[in-house]
Amino acid sequence: MANLKSLAKDTAIYGLSSIVGRFLNYLLVPLYTAKLSAASGGYGVITNVYAYTALLLVILTYGMETTFFRFANKEGENPKKVYSTTLISVGFTSLLFVVLVVAFLSPISSFMGYSDHPSYIWVMAVTVAIDAFQCIPFAYLRYQKRPVKFAALKMLNILMAIGLNLTFFLLLPALYDRAGGTGVITTVYDPTVGAGYAFYINLACSALLTLGFVNELKPIAHGFDKRLLRRMLSYSWPILVLGIAGILNQTADKILFPYIYKGADAHTQLGIYGAASKIAMIMAMITQAFRYAYEPFVFGKSKDKDNRDTYAKAMKYFIIFTLMAFLVVIGYMDVLKHIIGHDYWSGLRVVPIVMAAEIMMGVYFNLSFWYKLIDKTIWGAWFSGVGCVVLVAINIIFVPRYGYMACAWAGFAGYGTAMLISYLVGQKHYPINYPVGEIMAYVVLAAILYLCMDWSNSHLPTLGALALNTALIALFGAYLVKKDFPLGSLPVVGRYFRK
């Protein structure tokens, strides 16, 4: 139980930076959707370019985060040598990537559909290269169990981004209009740049954040070990394949959409889908916070005798709290929809589908540790690859006819497939006694409550729907307290509930 409490504490700290940070980042969604109308396609451009960025970040880190944790915790390995080798390797490949993009900027920009804005591409390339390099010092902070500095740097980056976005999308445009488009303001602001400012701001913030890793770069003095790198790469390449397949499950629809959607308003429709999906990203926040704490926790505990029982309990609680988050988002949809502009509300119907897919992705992540712990990461590549094939196939077949709704269901099917086969195969090679019956009881209850909320959101006035949905959420909470968190077990106040 002490180990679970430690995991919960670290998850809370990582979650503070992740959830609060993502929430602050949500301030940019109403800003972008207010200043970049759906019809302009500006937010669709941001959605498309950032999808490429997410994919490239996985490629440029090529599984070395997880590999670093595995080798740093191996007996006989020098953790600092492992870290310095990882840092030098990722740094070199990131620099090489930037050089290649700049050298072939024109054909790359044309292929991606941004021949009129090649700056979007080189700025994206430099930014993602810096972010890939920074992933290793961030992993080092997690290895050293320094969640406070990790969270502080993440928050600093987000606060800088918000400040600059407010400046270039709100303050400077107002000053530009007041000056009539003349004067000194024109030296720092050009309204024709539009969505491009989002990319320039991201680059500036990533570059400045590097200064926060001065101490974490010092272990680079331990040098580079070629033999160690070969062993690490043999472990990491299946994770790279797994990562590419996994991120494609999240981004393939946004990358493919402009190519396969038949309408002339591809970026408009993509912008609506991307903006609405932002509301569903609370699941990504929870999963990410859990992942930051869970990965070093699992590898550090892999030698304990009771590890499988702990993994089973962690899975159960992860699912419970993501289901609670799902119900909260659905229950207060009439409030949360104001995060995005009114002309993006037509995409709200994808929110429950995308959130359900995110829950399955989180379950799949939890299931993935059995093959990482036995050094059989090739299994993950197969599972994610199959899920990715399902997702891409559904997108290609159905997007031309059903638009972005097909994107949402494709993600649901892709994650569901990967989750299911990972569970079935894992139970043969690394059996864990997950409390499936208890978990399914929560899933069934959440599904029933969701149907009730969907009815109330459609048939009741806003205040009535919010009142009923609050009662339904409380019902789920009451079941949770009765089954797994009796009030008598709580610290301090628990004595008032004990018999």
C-alpha positions in Angstrom: 0.0 0.0 0.0 2.9 2.3 0.7 4.1 1.9 -2.9 0.6 2.9 -4.2 0.6 5.9 -1.9 4.0 6.9 -3.4 2.6 6.4 -6.9 -0.4 8.5 -6.0 1.7 11.3 -4.6 4.0 11.5 -7.7 0.9 11.3 -10.0 -0.6 14.2 -8.1 2.5 16.3 -8.6 2.9 15.3 -12.3 -0.8 15.7 -12.7 -0.7 19.2 -11.3 1.7 20.3 -14.1 -0.1 18.2 -16.7 -3.7 18.9 -15.8 -3.3 22.6 -14.7 -0.9 23.2 -17.6 -3.3 21.7 -20.1 -6.1 23.6 -18.5 -4.2 26.9 -19.0 -3.4 25.8 -22.5 -7.1 25.5 -23.0 -7.2 29.2 -22.7 -5.6 29.2 -26.1 -8.5 27.3 -27.6 -11.1 30.0 -27.1 -8.5 32.5 -28.1 -7.7 30.7 -31.4 -11.3 29.8 -32.2 -12.4 33.4 -31.5 -9.6 35.0 -33.6 -9.4 32.3 -36.3 -12.9 31.6 -37.5 -13.9 28.1 -38.5 -14.4 29.3 -42.1 -10.9 30.7 -42.4 -9.4 27.2 -41.8 -6.7 28.8 -39.5 -7.4 26.4 -36.6 -7.4 23.5 -39.1 -3.9 24.5 -40.1 -2.8 24.5 -36.5 -4.4 21.1 -35.9 -2.8 19.7 -39.0 0.8 21.0 -38.3 0.7 20.0 -34.7 -0.3 16.5 -35.7 2.8 16.2 -37.8 4.8 17.6 -34.8 3.5 14.9 -32.4 4.5 12.2 -34.9 7.9 13.6 -35.4 8.5 13.9 -31.7 8.0 10.2 -31.3 10.3 9.5 -34.2 13.1 11.8 -32.9 13.0 10.3 -29.4 12.9 6.7 -30.9 11.9 5.1 -27.6 14.9 6.3 -25.7 12.9 7.6 -22.8 11.6 4.2 -21.8 14.9 2.7 -22.8 16.8 5.1 -20.5 14.6 4.0 -17.5 15.1 0.3 -18.3 18.9 0.5 -18.6 19.4 3.0 -15.7 17.7 0.5 -13.4 19.6 -2.5 -14.7 22.2 -4.1 -12.4 25.8 -3.5 -13.6 24.9 -0.3 -15.6 26.2 3.1 -14.8 23.1 5.3 -14.8 25.0 8.5 -15.6 26.7 6.8 -18.5 23.3 5.6 -19.7 22.0 9.1 -19.4 24.9 10.8 -21.2 24.8 8.3 -24.0 21.1 8.8 -24.5 21.4 12.6 -24.4 24.2 12.7 -27.0 22.4 10.2 -29.3 19.1 12.1 -29.3 20.8 15.4 -29.5 22.7 14.4 -32.6 19.8 12.9 -34.4 17.6 15.9 -33.7 20.3 18.3 -35.1 20.6 16.0 -38.2 16.8 16.2 -38.7 16.8 20.0 -38.7 19.6 20.1 -41.3 17.7 17.7 -43.6 14.5 19.7 -43.4 16.2 23.0 -44.1 18.0 21.4 -47.1 14.8 20.1 -48.6 12.4 22.7 -47.3 10.7 23.5 -50.7 9.7 20.0 -51.7 8.6 19.2 -48.1 6.5 22.3 -47.9 4.8 21.6 -51.2 4.1 17.9 -50.2 2.4 19.0 -47.0 0.4 21.7 -48.7 2.2 24.7 -47.3 4.2 25.9 -50.3 2.9 29.4 -49.6 4.1 29.2 -46.0 7.4 27.3 -45.9 8.2 29.1 -42.6 5.6 26.9 -40.9 7.6 23.9 -41.8 11.1 25.0 -40.8 9.8 26.5 -37.5 8.0 23.2 -36.8 11.2 21.2 -37.5 13.4 23.3 -35.2 10.8 23.3 -32.4 10.2 19.5 -32.5 14.0 18.9 -32.5 14.4 21.0 -29.4 11.4 19.3 -27.7 12.8 15.8 -28.6 16.2 16.7 -27.0 14.4 18.1 -23.9 12.5 14.8 -23.4 15.7 13.2 -22.1 16.5 15.8 -19.3 12.8 15.6 -18.4 13.1 11.8 -18.2 16.3 12.3 -16.0 14.3 14.4 -13.6 11.7 11.6 -13.3 14.4 9.1 -12.8 15.8 11.2 -10.0 12.3 11.5 -8.5 12.3 15.3 -8.8 8.7 15.9 -9.8 8.7 19.5 -8.4 11.3 20.8 -10.9 9.7 18.7 -13.6 6.3 20.4 -12.9 7.9 23.8 -12.5 9.6 23.7 -15.9 6.4 22.4 -17.6 4.4 25.2 -16.1 6.9 27.8 -16.9 6.8 26.8 -20.6 3.0 26.9 -20.7 2.9 30.3 -18.9 5.3 31.8 -21.4 3.3 30.4 -24.3 0.0 31.8 -22.9 1.6 35.2 -22.3 3.0 35.4 -25.8 -0.2 34.1 -27.4 -2.3 36.7 -25.6 0.1 39.3 -26.7 0.1 38.4 -30.4 -3.5 37.3 -30.8 -5.2 39.8 -28.5 -3.1 42.8 -27.4 -1.1 43.6 -30.6 -4.1 43.2 -32.9 -6.1 45.6 -30.8 -3.2 48.1 -30.9 -2.8 47.6 -34.6 -6.5 48.4 -35.2 -6.4 51.4 -33.0 -3.3 52.7 -34.9 -5.1 52.1 -38.2 -2.5 49.7 -39.4 0.3 52.3 -39.4 3.1 53.4 -37.1 5.6 51.5 -34.9 3.1 48.7 -34.2 3.7 47.4 -37.8 7.3 46.6 -36.8 6.3 43.9 -34.3 2.9 42.7 -35.7 1.6 41.7 -39.1 -2.1 40.5 -39.3 -1.3 38.5 -42.4 0.8 36.1 -40.4 -2.3 34.8 -38.7 -1.9 31.2 -37.5 1.8 31.4 -38.1 2.2 33.2 -34.8 1.2 30.1 -32.9 4.2 28.2 -34.4 6.7 31.1 -33.8 5.6 31.4 -30.2 6.0 27.6 -29.7 9.6 27.8 -31.0 10.5 30.7 -28.8 9.2 29.0 -25.6 10.9 25.7 -26.4 14.2 27.4 -27.0 14.1 29.5 -23.8 13.1 26.4 -21.7 16.4 24.8 -22.6 18.1 27.2 -20.2 16.3 25.4 -17.3 18.3 22.3 -17.9 21.8 23.6 -17.1 22.4 21.2 -14.3 20.8 18.3 -16.1 23.2 18.7 -19.0 26.3 18.4 -16.8 26.3 14.6 -16.7 27.0 14.7 -20.5 30.7 14.7 -19.3 30.4 11.0 -18.7 30.7 10.5 -22.4 29.3 8.4 -25.1 29.4 4.6 -25.2 28.9 3.0 -28.6 28.4 -0.5 -27.3 25.9 0.6 -24.8 24.0 2.5 -27.5 23.8 -0.6 -29.7 22.2 -2.5 -26.8 19.9 0.3 -26.0 18.8 0.6 -29.7 18.1 -3.1 -29.8 15.7 -2.6 -27.0 14.3 0.7 -28.2 13.5 0.1 -31.9 10.4 -2.0 -31.2 9.3 0.8 -28.8 9.8 3.3 -31.7 7.6 1.2 -33.9 5.1 1.0 -31.1 5.3 4.7 -30.5 4.8 5.5 -34.2 1.8 3.3 -34.4 0.5 4.7 -31.1 0.9 8.3 -32.1 -0.6 7.6 -35.5 -3.6 6.3 -33.6 -3.9 9.9 -32.2 -2.8 11.9 -35.2 -3.3 9.9 -38.4 -6.8 11.3 -38.9 -5.6 14.9 -38.6 -2.7 14.2 -41.0 -4.7 12.3 -43.6 -7.9 14.4 -43.5 -6.8 17.1 -45.9 -5.7 14.4 -48.4 -8.8 12.1 -48.3 -11.7 14.5 -47.5 -13.5 15.3 -50.8 -14.8 18.8 -49.9 -13.1 22.0 -50.6 -13.4 23.0 -46.9 -11.0 20.4 -45.5 -9.2 22.7 -43.1 -12.5 24.2 -41.9 -13.9 20.7 -41.1 -10.5 19.6 -39.6 -10.5 22.8 -37.4 -14.0 22.0 -36.1 -13.0 18.4 -35.3 -9.7 19.5 -33.7 -11.4 22.2 -31.6 -14.2 19.9 -30.3 -11.6 17.1 -29.6 -9.8 19.5 -27.2 -12.7 19.2 -24.8 -12.1 15.4 -24.7 -8.5 15.8 -23.9 -9.0 15.7 -20.2 -8.5 12.0 -20.6 -5.1 12.6 -22.2 -4.2 14.8 -19.2 -5.0 12.0 -16.7 -3.3 9.4 -18.8 -0.2 11.5 -19.2 0.0 12.3 -15.5 -0.3 8.7 -14.6 2.3 7.7 -17.2 4.9 10.1 -15.9 4.7 8.6 -12.4 3.9 5.0 -13.4 6.8 4.3 -15.8 9.7 4.8 -13.3 7.4 3.2 -10.6 7.0 0.0 -12.6 10.6 -0.4 -13.5 11.8 0.4 -10.0 9.4 -2.2 -8.5 9.9 -4.9 -11.1 11.9 -7.0 -8.6 9.3 -7.0 -5.8 7.3 -10.1 -5.2 3.9 -8.4 -5.0 4.3 -6.4 -8.2 1.6 -8.0 -10.2 -1.0 -7.4 -7.5 0.0 -3.8 -7.4 -0.3 -3.5 -11.2 -3.8 -5.0 -11.1 -4.9 -2.5 -8.4 -3.4 0.4 -10.3 -5.3 -0.6 -13.4 -8.6 -0.7 -11.5 -8.2 2.7 -10.0 -7.0 4.2 -13.2 -10.2 3.0 -15.0 -12.4 4.2 -12.1 -11.1 7.7 -12.1 -11.1 8.1 -15.9 -14.7 7.0 -15.9 -15.5 9.6 -13.3 -13.7 12.2 -15.5 -15.7 11.0 -18.5 -19.0 11.5 -16.6 -18.0 15.0 -15.4 -17.2 16.2 -18.9 -20.5 14.8 -20.3 -22.5 16.1 -17.4 -21.2 19.6 -17.7 -20.9 19.8 -21.5 -23.2 22.8 -21.6 -20.6 24.7 -19.7 -17.4 23.2 -21.2 -18.6 23.8 -24.8 -17.8 27.5 -24.2 -14.1 26.7 -24.3 -14.4 26.8 -28.1 -16.1 29.3 -30.4 -19.8 29.0 -31.2 -19.1 28.2 -34.9 -17.1 25.1 -33.8 -20.0 23.6 -31.7 -21.2 21.3 -34.5 -18.3 19.1 -33.6 -19.3 18.4 -30.0 -20.8 15.1 -30.9 -17.3 13.6 -31.2 -16.5 14.3 -27.6 -17.8 11.2 -25.9 -16.4 9.0 -28.7 -12.9 10.6 -28.4 -13.0 10.4 -24.6 -13.9 6.7 -24.7 -11.0 6.1 -27.1 -8.7 7.9 -24.7 -9.7 5.7 -21.8 -8.9 2.6 -23.9 -5.6 4.1 -24.9 -4.8 4.6 -21.1 -5.8 1.0 -20.4 -3.6 -0.2 -23.3 -0.7 1.8 -21.8 -1.2 0.1 -18.5 -1.3 -3.3 -20.2 1.9 -2.6 -22.1 4.3 -3.1 -19.2 4.3 -6.9 -19.3 6.3 -7.0 -22.5 8.6 -4.1 -21.4 9.4 -5.9 -18.2 10.4 -9.1 -20.0 12.3 -7.2 -22.7 9.9 -8.3 -25.4 8.9 -4.9 -26.7 8.3 -6.3 -30.2 4.9 -7.3 -28.9 4.0 -3.7 -28.4 5.0 -2.9 -32.0 2.6 -5.6 -33.3 -0.3 -4.6 -31.1 0.0 -0.9 -31.9 0.6 -1.7 -35.5 -2.6 -3.7 -35.8 -4.6 -0.9 -34.1 -3.0 1.7 -36.4 -4.0 -0.4 -39.5 -7.6 -0.5 -38.2 -7.6 3.2 -37.6 -6.1 4.2 -41.0 -8.4 1.8 -42.9 -11.5 3.2 -41.3 -10.3 6.8 -42.0 -9.6 6.1 -45.7 -12.8 4.2 -46.3 -15.3 6.3 -44.4 -13.9 9.9 -44.1 -14.8 10.7 -47.7 -18.5 9.9 -46.9 -18.9 10.8 -43.2 -16.2 13.4 -42.6 -14.7 13.9 -39.2 -17.2 11.6 -37.5 -15.3 8.7 -39.1 -12.1 10.0 -37.6 -13.6 9.8 -34.1 -14.9 6.2 -34.6 -11.6 5.2 -36.2 -9.7 6.2 -33.1 -12.2 4.3 -30.9 -11.8 1.1 -33.1 -8.0 1.4 -33.3 -7.4 1.8 -29.5 -10.0 -0.9 -28.7 -8.3 -3.4 -31.0 -4.9 -2.7 -29.5 -6.2 -2.9 -26.0 -8.0 -6.2 -26.5 -5.2 -8.1 -28.2 -2.7 -6.8 -25.7 -4.8 -8.1 -22.8 -5.4 -11.5 -24.4 -1.7 -12.1 -25.3 -0.4 -10.6 -22.1 -2.5 -13.0 -20.0 -0.6 -15.9 -21.6 2.9 -14.5 -21.3 2.7 -12.4 -18.1 -0.6 -13.2 -16.4 -1.9 -10.6 -14.0 -5.1 -11.2 -12.1 -6.9 -8.0 -13.0 -10.3 -7.6 -11.1 -12.2 -7.7 -14.4 -15.6 -8.2 -12.8 -15.2 -5.2 -10.5 -13.9 -3.1 -13.4 -16.8 -4.1 -15.6 -19.3 -3.1 -12.9 -18.0 0.4 -13.0 -18.0 0.4 -16.8 -21.6 -0.7 -17.0 -22.7 1.8 -14.4 -20.8 4.6 -16.2 -22.5 3.6 -19.5 -26.0 3.7 -18.0 -25.3 7.1 -16.4 -23.9 8.4 -19.7 -27.1 7.5 -21.6 -29.1 9.3 -18.9 -26.9 12.4 -19.3 -27.1 12.3 -23.0 -30.9 12.3 -22.7 -30.9 15.2 -20.2 -28.5 17.3 -22.3 -30.9 16.9 -25.3 -34.3 17.2 -23.6 -33.9 19.4 -20.5 -33.2 23.1 -20.2 -29.6 23.9 -19.2 -30.1 24.3 -15.5 -32.3 21.2 -15.3 -29.7 19.1 -17.2 -26.9 20.3 -15.0 -28.8 19.5 -11.8 -29.8 16.0 -13.0 -26.2 15.3 -14.3 -24.7 16.4 -11.0 -27.0 14.0 -9.2 -25.9 11.2 -11.6 -22.2 12.0 -11.0 -22.9 11.9 -7.2 -24.5 8.5 -7.7 -21.3 7.2 -9.3 -19.3 8.7 -6.5 -21.5 7.1 -3.9 -21.0 3.7 -5.5 -17.2 4.3 -5.5 -17.2 5.2 -1.8 -19.3 2.2 -0.9 -17.2 -0.3 -2.9 -13.7 0.9 -2.8 -13.2 4.0 -0.7 -15.2 3.7 2.5 -15.3 7.0 4.3 -14.0 5.4 7.5 -10.6 4.7 5.8 -10.0 8.4 5.2 -7.3 10.2 7.3 -8.4 12.6 10.0 -12.1 12.8 9.0 -12.4 9.1 8.7 -12.8 8.6 12.4 -16.2 10.3 12.3 -17.5 7.6 9.9 -16.1 4.6 11.7 -18.5 2.6 13.8 
